Amino acid sequence: MAHFMATLMYPTESAQDIGKKFTSGALPKLPDFVKQLYIFVATAGDIKTYSLYEVPDDKKHEGFKAINNRYAGYFGIKGFKYTLEPLLTSREALPMIGLG
């Protein structure tokens, strides 16, 4: 399985707009093979939201595009920005430092 982490950032004054968009049903739906495992929210100045996704290895690229397309639904909300990162497990990352 492949994993992706999305980090959304936006100012507190945009929080209601983000929340309305999130609950509106207007955002593009994710395909069934993209599983959102967790959503966490942190508030320290700006608001940050972390979402962890799981996608079958054979659908990584399609899943990556679908997740990005969903977050594009927030474009136009003041101060909104996001990153989407592919993640490795520690077991997958160890060979990068010669330990696997």
HELIX and SHEET records of a PDB file:
HELIX    1   1 THR A   12  SER A   14  5                                   3    
HELIX    2   2 ALA A   15  SER A   24  1                                  10    
HELIX    3   3 ASP A   57  LYS A   59  5                                   3    
HELIX    4   4 LYS A   60  ALA A   72  1                                  13    
HELIX    5   5 SER A   90  ALA A   93  1                                   4    
HELIX    6   6 LEU A   94  ILE A   97  5                                   4    
SHEET    1   A 4 LYS A  35  THR A  43  0                                        
SHEET    2   A 4 ILE A  47  VAL A  55 -1                                        
SHEET    3   A 4 ALA A   2  TYR A  10 -1                                        
SHEET    4   A 4 LYS A  81  LEU A  87 -1                                        
END                                                                             
